[in-house]
Amino acid sequence: MNDANIQAAGEGGRCPEFDTPPPWRPDVEGLRGLAVLAVMVFHGVPAWLPGGFAGVDIFFVLSGFVVGRVVLADLDRQCFAYREFYARRVLRIFPALILVVAATLAAAPAFLGGDDLRALGLQAAAAMLFVPNVLAWLQSGYFDGDAAYRPLLHLWSLGVEEQFYVFLPVILALLWQRHRASLGGALALLAGLSFCACVVATLRDASAAFYLPFFRFWELLAGTWLAWQERAPWRPSPAVSAAAAGLGLALLLGALTWLAEGRDFPGWRAVFPAVGTLLVLAAGPRAAPNRWVFSGGGALPWLGRISYAAYLWHWPVFVFARYRFGGPPPPEMAVLLMLAAVALASASTRWVENPIRYGRWRWPLAPRRLFWIAGLASALLVSVGLLYRPVGFAPPALRYLESYSGPGHDVWREGRNCFVNLGNEAQFGLECLGSGTALRPRLALWGDSYAAHLWPGLQGEADARRWRLAQLTISQCPALIHTVGELNPKCGLMRLRALAAIRAAMPEVVVLSSRWTFYELNGVLEAIGPTIESIRDMGVKRVIVMGPSPRWQPTLAKALAEDMRRNHLIEAPLFTAAGYETGAHGFEKMLRRATERAGGEFVSVLDVMCRQPGLCKTWIDEDTRRVLTIYDSGHLSEEGSAWLANKIAPAIFRD
């Protein structure tokens, strides 16, 4: 709805039934263009824009501002109606959403199979019920490796927005009728409560803070609050507007380049993109930076006009490419994929969205009839999603891989031994220091889950040799004496407890094992030497560093399945390059040098499991091929742990 439409509606005594183009704030379109470009670049080549995921936060503020502005204008003209409000939402959201969800379901069988197809069907159903964020939270988390292989995961943000729009008109209408003078203050209070809850939740359950609506509502409420403040007669001077827009732009660019994915987001860091967006909007469309960057006929406003469709299309395109490439595509291919998503968005906006909203396909339907059509389309896609299953013939080996779950793989998990899960803390009692006895263990295993997955095999080898084995393992906490970018807030405390346990137990051998490449690589290389020296200064005779383990994305089973589909194989391969992460091989050489310089011993897992980079052992039982070495992306199965421990035992257990 533009300013002319608002004025005409006021004179005519009733509101227009639906939105009509063009948008009344060209700088809003430019901001949308920046937001969707940031998200696409982050998903395509994260190193180019580490904080690009904050583009979603820009969208949240913009949505609260734009929709709040329309509702307030209708209330001011005494023509607001819930029916018309939700009719606008249906026309805005459903055409592109139905098209993209249906196209994703249709294309998926060429890239996915088995459980992945069933999971996609559930994502589609959740999307059409506007609860994809709840499903994403239950399947946490956004920055996990598996998240990059869910074609409709990105619709979580749409769920947050639509859940917000359930409450927004009710809140604004009630406040308008009864406490109009305090409406701005009430919006600010609600936004403040939501923000405080978000900060606290980020520290306790970052996935809940990221996905669940109340913890993100503060950004949308901030935009609505600004829409209310915009109605005040006071207008800043051109100099003040330019300064506000410049500062807002600086905050946005800083957030998009400075923020990094991790478990400390959204939290207080989300303030930077949110406040930056508010400042740019508050400055007004005539502020010089807004005119130069966000308005006019430039690329950002054009991209902003198709931003909704671009956001919907880009993620399924990237996910299908990940399946096809067996991991993130190279940068040049990622650029082509972004261009493909923009082309799809432009086409669907021109030939589907706009004709339905404004043009020849826009039937003179009453909102009630429109709701019936949208409801039936949603019900159809929900039904398809819930019944979505693989079709056609697949070799038994492929069906086995597509449903592989590695039963009994995680005997090292919390509750079964001394592994301490993410965000938890524990004392390493006698049961963690060698079979529950007060006798001194000869061997201590310290690290994260990539140490814990060695425990079943090492315990078996230790029992055979009458060695007592201590386990000091904490999720996402590397076996280092310095912080190197770990995401577990309990790492500092648990590091001290692990070192205290080693000092008290005084084992003969300490084995350090972690997912080294998950942390800051330079920090790991700088900290490994001091860590070895510190442990040896305690009186420990031997310190052994286990090298990186082979990893596949999204999992070894799915990588093997993709290899079978791509190459039309009947049997699962013994080795596969599909989805294999080769970077660990180069890093291992540097880690070995740093270890040996500090007087430690280095044991290469890759040398034992791999013939060459990308060709690593995938099956324990190569004849029957029922037990994988790795049950997920990089953790050893119980059988894989036993096999590896047997191979490295001579280097570990020696007098």
N, C-alpha and C positions, 0 to 999 in steps of 0.2 A: 504494500500500500504506500503510495507517495503522498506528499503534502497536498497536492491538488485534490486527490481523492478524499483525504480527511476533511478538507474544507467543504467539498461538495456534499459529503455525507452529513456534515453538520447543518448545512443549509436545508438539505432535503428532509431532515428530521429522522433519518434512519441510517444505519451503517451499511456499507457495501457488503454483499454476501460473502465474497471471498477476496483473497489478495489479488492485486493487479500490478503488473510491472509498469514502469521500472522502479527499482528500489530508490527510496528517498535520500539515502546517505551513500554517495559513491565511495567514501572512505571506508564504510562498512564492508563493501565488496572487496576493497583492497586488503583489508585486514583478513577477510575470509581467504583470499588468495594466498596471503602469507602463511596463514595457519595450515592450509591443506598442502602447500608446497613443503613446509617444514616437516609435516608428518610423512609425506611421501619420500622425501630425501632421507629421513631417519630410518624408515623401513627399508629403503633401497640400499643405501650406503651409510650406515650409522656413523662411521668415522668422519664423514663430511659435516655432519650436524648432530653432535652428541645429544643435544637437548631438544631435538626436533619433536619428540613426543609431547612437549609442552604446547604444540599447536592445538591439541585437544582442549587445553585450558583456555586458550584464546577463543576457541569456538564456544565454550561454555559461557564466558562473559558476554560474547556477542549475542548468543541466543537469548540470554536473560534480558539484555538491553533491547533487542529488536522486538521480541514478543511482548515484553513488558510495556514498551512504548505503544504498541498497537492496542493492548488491553486498556491502558490508561486513557488513550485517546477515545476509545469507545465508551468508557465509563464517564468521561468528561462530557460527552454528547448525549449521555443517558440512553444509549442504544446498545449497550453490551448485552449479549446473549450467549450462554454457554454453548448452545447448539451451533451458532455461527463460528464461535471460537474453535470448536473441535472440528468443524467442517473445514476450516482453513488448515488445521493441522493435518487432516487426512489428505487434502489435496497437495500439501507440501511434502509430506513424508511418504505416502504409500506408492505413488507411481514408480519412482526410481527404486524404492526398497523392494517391491514385489518383483520388478524386472531383474535386479541384481541377485536376489535370493534364488529365484527360479533359474537364472542362467548359471549360477554357481552349482546348484544341484544337478543341472543337466550336464555340465562339463566335468564334474568331479570324477565320474567313473573312469575317465581317461588318465587320471593321476593318482587316485586313491583307491583303496580296497578294504574289505573286511571291516574291522572295528573303526577305522578312520571314517568310512562312509556312514556307519551308524552314528558316530559322534557328530558328523556334519549334519545329519538329519535332525539330531537333537538341538544343535545350534540354530538351524533354520526355524524349528518350532519355537524355540525361545525368542528368537528375533521377532517373529510375527506376533508373539504374545507380549512383546516389549519387556521381557525380563532377561535379555542376554547378559546383562551385567551380573545378575544373580547367578546365572549358570557359570559365567567366567570366574566369579568368586569361589564357587564350589569346586571349580577345576583349577584353582590358582596355580600359577600366577602369570601376569602379563609379560614379565621379563624372563620367564623360564624358557628353556630351549624348546619344549613341546608346544608352547604358545605360538611359536612362529609357524606351526603346521596346522593351525585351526583356521580354515578359510573365512569364517564369519565372526571371529573373535572381536574384530574391530567394532562390531555393532554394539558393544557394551556401552559406548558413549551415547549412542542413540537411546538406549534404554534409560540411562540417567536423565537425559533431557525430557523424554516423554513422561517419565515418572514425576519429574518436576512440574510438568504442565498439568498434571492431575490436580496439584495443590495450588499453583500460582493463581489462576483466575478466582478460585474460592477465597484465597487470602486477600487478594486485592479488592474483590467485591465487598467482602465483609468490612475491611478497614475503610474503604471508601464511604460506605454507608454510615458507619458508626464512629470512626476515629480518623477522619480524613486528615486532620491537622498533624496527627502523629504517624501518618503512614510511612514517611521516610525513616523516622526513628525506629519503627517496628521492623522495617526491612533490614535496617542496619543491625538491629539486635539479633534477628534471626540469622543473618549472615555471620555475625560474630560467634554465635553459639555453634553454628555448623563448622566454622573454621577451627574453633578450639577443640571440638570433637575430632576434627580431621587430624590435628597435630598430635593429639593423644593417641588416636587409633593408629597413626602411622608408626608410632614407637612400639605398639603392642601387636598389631595385626595389620601390616602394610597392605596386604591384599584386600582386606575389608575396607580400609581407608581409600584404596584406589577405585574399587568397583561399586561399593554400596552407595545409594543415592544421598543419604543425609550427610555423609562426609564430603560430598562434592557439591551440594546445593549452595554453599556459600559463594561459589564463583558465579552461578546463575543469578543468585540473589543480589550480588554486587552489581551485575549488569542491570537488573530491574531497579535497584536503588538509584543508579545513575539516570535511568529513564525518568524516574520521578524527579530527581534534582534538575534535570534538563528543562522542566516546566517552569522553573523559577525565572522571573524577569531579568535577573542579573546576568550579564554576559561579560566575560573577561576581555581585557584589551587584546589587540592583535599580538603584542609582545608576550603577554602572559600565555596566550593560547599557543603561540609558537614554541615557547619554552616548555609548556606541558607536553605538547606533541613530541618535541625533541627528546625530552626525558623519557616519555613512554616508549618511543622507538628504541632508545638506548637500552631500556630495561628488557624489551622484547628480544632484541638481538643478543643481549648478554645472556638471557635465559636460554635461548635456543643454542647458543654455543658453549655456555658454561655448565649447565645442568648435565647430569649423566644418569643413565639408568641405574636403578638400585632400589633397595628396600626402604630408603629414607624419603621416598616421594609417594604421595603429594606433600603432606606435611607443610612446614613453614616455607619450603622452597617454592611451592606453587604460588606464593605471593608475587614473585617477580613477573611471570607472564600475565597474571591476573591484573596487577596494578598497572603494568605497562599498557595493557589493553584499555583499562579504564581511563588512563591519562590521555591516550590518543583519542578516544571517543569524546571525552570531556572537552578537549581542545576544539572540537567542532570541525566540520568539513572545510572551512575556509582557512584554518591554520596552515601556514606555509609548508611544514613537513608533510602534512596530510595531503595537500594538493600535489606536492612533488612526488610522493611515494605511493600513496594509496588511492588517488583519484585520477580522473582523466581517462585517456584511452590506452593506458599501459598494460603490461602483461598481468600484473597482480589483480587489477579490477576485472579483467577478462577471466582470469582463472577463478576469481571469487564468484563470478556468476555461474560457474559450473562446479563450485567447490563441493557441494553436497554429493553430486553424482561422482565426482573424482574421488572423494573419500570412500564412497561405497565400493567403487570398482577396484581401487588400487590394491587393496589387501588380498582379495582372492587371486588376483593376477600374480602378486608376489609369492603367495603360498604355493600355488600350482607350479611356479617356476622353481621354488625350493625343492619340491618333490622331484621335478624333472632333473634339476642339476645336482640333487643329493646334498643340498646345503645352500647357503647364500650365493646368489649368482655373482659373477664378477662385476665390477663397477660399470663397465661399458654396457653389459647386458642389463644391469639395473636401470640405467638411464633409458634404454629402449623400452623397458617395461613401464617406466613412469610415463613415457610418451604414449605408450599404448593405452594406459589407464586414462590419460587426459583425452585421447581420441575417443575412447568409449564414452567418457563422461560428456564430451561435447556432442556426440551423436545422440545419446539418450536424452540429454537436456533438450536438444533441438527437436527431436522427432517423437519423444514420449512425454517428458515432463511438461514442456511449454504448451504443446497442443492440448493436453488434458487440463492444465491450469488456466490457460488464457485463450486457446485457439479453437480450431475446428473440431477437436475431440471433446470440448467442454460442453457436456450436455446441460440443458437447463433443469438440473436435478435439484430437488429440495434436499436439505441436509439429511433428512431421515432416509431417503432413498440412497444417498451417497454412503451413509453409514452401513446400509445393508450390503451394498456392493463391496465395500472395503472389508466388511466382516466376513462375507462369503469367500472372498479371495484369501483372506488370512486363514480362515478355517481350512481351505483347501491346502494351502502350503503347510499348515501345522500338521494336517493328516498325512501329507506326503512325507514330511520330515520325520514323524514318529514311525512311519512304516518304511522308511528309507533303508534299503538293504542292497548288497551286491547282487547283480544279475549276471547270467551267463556262466559258461564253464570256466573253472579255474583249476589248475593242477592241485592235487592234495598238498604238495609242499608249499604252494603259495597260500592256500587257505590256512595252513598251520601257522605260517609266519604272520599272516594278517590278524590272527587271533592270539598270537603268542603273548603270554603274560608272565612267564618264568616262575611257576609256582615254587614256593619255598626259597626264593632267591634272597630274601632280606633277613636272614637269621641274625644279622649283626645289628638290626635296627633297635631303637630304644624300646625298653621293656623286655628284650630278650638277652641283652648283655649291657655293656657299659657305655654304649654310644649315647651321647647327649644331643637331643634334637635341637633344631633351630629355635633360638630365642629362649631356651631353657638353661638352667644352671644346676649343677649337682656337685657333690663332694665325691672324690674318687676314693671310695672305701676299700676295705680289704678284699671285697669280692671283685674289684677291678684290678687288684694287684697280684693276682695269681691264685686262682682256685679257692678264694675265701680263706686262705691260711695267713698266718703272720710271717711265714717264711719269705725270704727275699726273692723276688722274681729275677731270673737271669736275663730276661728280654722284656723291654717295654716298647709298645707300639703307640706312637703319638701322631696325631694329625686329624684330618677331617673325615668325611665319609669315604674318601679314597684311601684312607688308612683302615677304616672299619671294614671295608669289603675284603681286606686281606686277612682279617681276624679268623674266619672259619678255617681257612687253609693253614695258616700259621699255627693255630691252636692244635690242629691235628698233627702237624709235624713236631710241635713242641711236646705234645703228649707222648709221641713215639720215642722221643729222646729224653724224657723226664725233665724237660725244662719247664719252669713256671713262666707264664706269659702274662704281662700286665697290658691292659688296654686303656688308653687315654685318648678318646676320640670325640670330637665335637663338630657338629654340622657347620660347614662353611667357615671353619677356623683353621688356617694352615699351621703346620708345625714350625713356627718361627717365633722368635722373641720380639719381633717388631710388627707393628700394624702395617699391612700391605694392601689395603683396600677391601678387607673382608666385609661382608654385609650382615653378619650376625652381631647384634649389639652386645652380646654376652662374651665376645671373644677375649676382651681384655681380662675380665675376671677369670674365665676358664683357662686362659694361657698361664696365669699366675698359679692356679691350682694344679695344672699339669706339671709345671716346672717344680712346684713344691713336692708333688708326688714322686717325681724322678729323683729329686734330691733326698727325700726320705727313704725311698726304696733302694736306691743305689744299684740299679741293674748293671750287669756287665755290658749289655748291648742295648742301644736305643735305635729303633728304626723310625725314621721320619718319612711320612708319606702323605701327600695331599694332591688335590687337583691343581697343580702349580700354575697352569695356564689360565685358571679362572681369576687369578688375582693380578695385581700390578706386576708385570713381568720384570721390570727393572728393580722394583722393590723386593721381589723374591730373590733375584740374583745378588742384591746387596745385603739381604738379611740372612741368607743361608750360611755364609761363613761365620759371622758372629754367633749364630745359633749353635753351630757345631762346636765352636770354641767354648761357648758358655757351658754346654753340656759336658764337654770333656774336662773343663775346670772343676766340675762337681766330683770328678773321680771316675766317670764312666770310661771304660776302656775303648769301646768301639761305637762310633756313630755312623749309621748307614742311612743314606738317602735313596729312597726308591724313586726312580724316574717316572715320567708321565705314563699313564695307561692309554691304550688306543681308545678313540671315541668316534662314534658315528651319530649323525643327525638324520631324523629326529630320534630314532633308536636303531640299534643294530638290526632288529627283526624287520623294521619298516624299510631300512636301507636295502636289505637282502630282497624283500618283496618288490621294491621298486626296480632293482636290478633284474629280477625275474620277468616283471612286466615289460620293461624296456627292451630286453633282449630275447623275449619270448622263450624263456627257459622252462624246462619241465622239472628239473631238480634245482634245489637251492645251492648256490655256489659256495665253495669252501672259503673263498676270498672274494671281497667286493670292494671296488673303489667308490661305489655309490654312497654318498653321504659321509665319506671318511674325512676326518679333520687331520690334514697332513702337517699343520703348523707345529705340533708337539715335537716332531722329529728334529727340526732345527733348534728349538729351544732346549732340547735335552742335551745337546752338545755343550751349550753354555752353562747349563746347570751342573753337568759333570765336572767341567773345569773349575767352577766355583767351589764345588764340594771337595775336590781333591786338593785344591790349594789350601783349604782350611784343615786338612788332615782327616777328612771323612772318607768313607767308602761309598761308592756309587754302584747301584744295581739297576740295570736297564730292563724295564718291563718290555719295552718295544723290541729290544734285541731278542727276547725270549718268544714273544708272541707274533712278531712280524718277519716276513721274508725281506720286505723292502717297504718304504713308505707307501701306505695305501693298500698293502697286501698283508693283512694280519689275520690270525686264526679266529675263525668265527664259530666253529662247532667243537665241542668237547668230544662228541661221538661222531667222527667223520663218516662212518658207515651208515648209521641210521639217521643221523642229523635231526635229533630231537632236543638236544640240550645245547643252548648257545653259551659261548664264553662270557658274553656281556648281556645282561638281561634288560637293560634300558639303553641309554646312550653311552655309558662308560663304566658303570659299576659291574663288577664281576658277579656272575651267578655263584651259588654255593659250590657247584661242581667246578666252575672256572677258577674259583679261589683255591680249591684243593689242588687242581692241576698246576696252577702257577706256583703255589707254595712248594710243591714237590720239585719243580724245576729250579727254583732259587734257593732251596734249602741249603745246599752246600756253601753258598755265599753268606748265609745268615747264621746257621747253627754250626759254629766251629769253635773249638777251644783255643 
